[in-house]
Amino acid sequence: GSLLDGRYRVEGPDADGYAATDLTSGKRVHIAFIPRSAVHGARRAMELTGAHVVRVLDVGETPEGATWIAREYVSSVSLTKHIARRVPLKVRDAIEVALAVCDAIAEANALGLFHGALDASCVYLAFSASGLVDVQIAGIGSAPTRPADDVRSIAKLIAVATGGASLPNDLASILERVSVKPCRVLDFASALAPFAHDADFAADRIATRKSRSAGAQSVIA
């Protein structure tokens, strides 16, 4: 395959970009070309290290002026592909996905970053025999947005992930309220926590993220 920046051996098409090998570390990475307007956000996103973030490892430019990122290679399946298999998530699993995305977005908000293009194609799910075990989100900092847009997008993910299944009335009311009156992402997460598999554990995780983000300016207008 071709060599990018003297470091990444491009192996072939992969989702929205290309699979490649980092010749420095020997690890597989994902190469995606991005608009020049997204470069600043991508560089800031390199500071994100949370468990639910697909990490941006490098940002560069080809001799022809095309800008690109190298990000962590994810072998898990996107929520889009999972849904295409006609296997909707159970409501509690969809809540776990939403809470993981909220955590990633909250970490980004603490750096003044948002997502801006959040949909099922950005969310990656890993399963074991016992069910859903991991959730990661790619693309933070990829587009200009308002914080409220990301929160609304997370709410939509729940409906998408469950295949439009009927939701508990209390949960449906929360999602409807968010679509009309925006809130902070961690406040939204707190509202979702009672619907998680382990509500107390979810609440503890949210409290931990709130303490880490205490100085963040993530007020939603």
C-alpha positions in Angstrom: 0.0 0.0 0.0 0.9 3.7 -0.2 2.8 5.5 2.5 1.2 8.5 4.3 3.5 11.0 6.0 6.3 8.4 5.9 4.7 6.6 8.8 1.3 5.1 7.9 1.1 2.3 5.4 -2.4 2.5 3.9 -3.9 -0.9 3.3 -7.3 -0.2 1.8 -10.8 1.3 2.2 -12.4 1.0 5.6 -15.7 2.6 6.6 -15.3 6.4 6.1 -11.6 6.2 5.4 -8.8 3.8 5.2 -7.2 1.0 7.3 -3.5 1.5 7.8 -0.6 0.4 9.9 1.5 2.8 12.0 5.0 1.7 11.1 6.4 3.4 14.3 4.2 1.5 16.7 3.2 -1.5 14.5 -0.5 -0.9 15.4 -3.4 -0.6 13.1 -5.0 2.8 12.7 -7.9 4.3 10.8 -7.1 7.2 8.4 -9.8 9.7 7.6 -9.6 12.8 5.5 -11.2 15.8 7.0 -12.0 19.4 5.9 -9.4 22.0 6.8 -12.0 23.7 9.0 -12.0 20.6 11.3 -8.2 20.5 11.8 -8.2 22.7 15.0 -10.9 20.6 16.6 -9.1 17.4 15.6 -5.9 18.6 17.2 -7.8 19.5 20.4 -9.5 16.1 20.4 -6.0 14.4 20.7 -6.2 15.4 24.4 -9.3 13.2 25.0 -8.4 10.0 26.7 -11.7 8.7 28.1 -12.8 5.1 27.8 -15.6 5.9 25.5 -13.7 8.1 23.0 -12.1 6.7 19.8 -8.8 8.5 20.3 -7.3 10.8 17.6 -3.6 9.9 17.4 -2.3 12.2 14.7 -3.3 15.0 12.4 -1.5 15.9 9.2 -1.6 17.2 5.7 -0.5 15.7 2.4 1.8 17.5 0.0 -1.3 18.2 -2.1 -2.9 20.0 0.8 -5.4 17.4 1.9 -5.9 17.2 5.7 -6.2 13.9 7.5 -6.4 12.3 10.9 -5.1 9.0 12.2 -7.3 7.6 14.9 -7.5 4.5 17.0 -8.5 1.4 15.0 -11.8 0.1 16.3 -12.8 -3.5 15.4 -16.2 -3.3 17.0 -19.4 -2.7 14.9 -21.0 0.7 14.4 -24.5 1.2 15.7 -25.6 1.8 12.1 -24.4 -1.7 11.0 -25.9 -3.3 14.1 -29.3 -1.7 13.3 -29.0 -2.8 9.6 -28.9 -6.4 10.9 -32.4 -5.8 12.3 -31.2 -6.4 15.8 -32.4 -3.4 17.9 -31.0 -2.9 21.3 -33.1 -3.5 24.4 -34.1 -0.2 26.1 -31.6 -0.6 29.0 -28.8 -1.3 26.6 -29.7 1.8 24.5 -29.5 3.8 27.8 -26.1 2.4 28.4 -25.0 3.5 24.9 -26.5 7.0 25.6 -24.7 7.3 28.9 -21.4 6.3 27.4 -21.9 8.9 24.7 -22.8 11.5 27.3 -19.6 10.8 29.2 -17.5 11.2 26.0 -19.3 14.4 25.1 -18.9 15.8 28.6 -15.1 15.1 28.5 -15.0 17.0 25.2 -17.1 19.9 26.6 -14.5 20.3 29.3 -12.0 21.2 26.5 -14.5 23.4 24.7 -15.2 20.7 22.1 -18.4 19.3 20.8 -19.3 16.7 18.1 -21.5 18.3 15.6 -22.2 15.3 13.5 -23.3 12.7 16.0 -25.3 9.8 14.6 -25.4 6.0 14.7 -22.4 5.8 12.3 -20.1 7.4 14.9 -21.0 5.0 17.7 -19.2 1.7 18.0 -20.5 -1.3 20.1 -18.7 -4.3 21.4 -20.5 -7.4 22.6 -19.7 -10.6 24.4 -21.8 -13.6 25.0 -23.3 -11.8 28.0 -24.3 -8.8 25.9 -23.1 -5.2 25.4 -19.7 -4.6 27.0 -18.3 -1.5 25.5 -19.3 1.7 23.7 -17.0 4.2 21.9 -17.7 7.4 19.9 -15.6 8.8 17.0 -15.6 12.2 15.4 -15.5 14.6 18.3 -14.5 18.1 17.2 -15.3 17.3 13.6 -17.9 20.0 13.0 -19.0 23.3 14.4 -22.1 23.0 16.6 -23.9 24.1 19.7 -23.9 21.9 22.8 -27.7 21.5 22.6 -27.4 19.9 19.2 -25.3 17.1 20.6 -27.7 16.5 23.5 -30.6 16.3 21.0 -28.6 13.9 18.9 -28.0 11.6 21.9 -31.7 11.6 22.6 -32.4 10.6 19.0 -29.8 7.7 19.3 -32.0 6.1 21.9 -34.9 5.9 19.5 -32.7 4.7 16.7 -31.0 2.1 18.8 -34.2 0.6 20.0 -35.7 0.4 16.5 -38.5 2.7 17.4 -39.8 0.4 20.1 -42.2 1.7 22.7 -40.3 3.4 25.6 -41.4 3.7 29.2 -43.5 6.8 29.6 -41.1 8.5 32.0 -38.2 8.0 29.6 -40.2 9.1 26.6 -41.1 12.3 28.5 -37.5 13.0 29.1 -36.5 12.6 25.5 -39.4 14.9 24.4 -38.4 17.5 26.9 -34.8 17.6 25.7 -36.0 18.1 22.1 -37.8 21.3 23.3 -35.7 22.6 26.2 -32.0 21.8 26.0 -30.0 20.9 29.1 -26.4 20.2 30.0 -25.2 16.8 28.8 -24.5 15.6 32.3 -27.9 16.8 33.5 -29.3 14.7 30.7 -27.2 11.7 31.7 -28.5 12.1 35.3 -32.1 12.0 34.0 -31.3 8.8 32.1 -29.4 7.0 34.9 -32.6 5.5 36.6 -33.2 3.5 33.3 -29.7 2.0 33.3 -29.0 -1.6 34.1 -27.5 -0.5 37.4 -28.9 2.9 38.3 -26.6 3.5 41.3 -23.5 2.6 39.4 -24.5 4.9 36.5 -25.2 7.8 39.0 -21.7 7.3 40.5 -20.1 7.4 37.1 -21.9 10.6 36.3 -20.9 12.2 39.6 -17.3 11.3 38.8 -17.5 12.9 35.4 -19.1 16.0 36.9 -16.3 16.4 39.4 -13.7 16.1 36.6 -15.6 18.7 34.6 -16.3 21.1 37.5 -14.3 23.9 35.8 -15.7 23.4 32.3 -17.7 26.0 30.6 -20.4 23.7 29.1 -23.5 25.8 29.6 -26.1 25.1 26.9 -27.8 28.2 25.4 
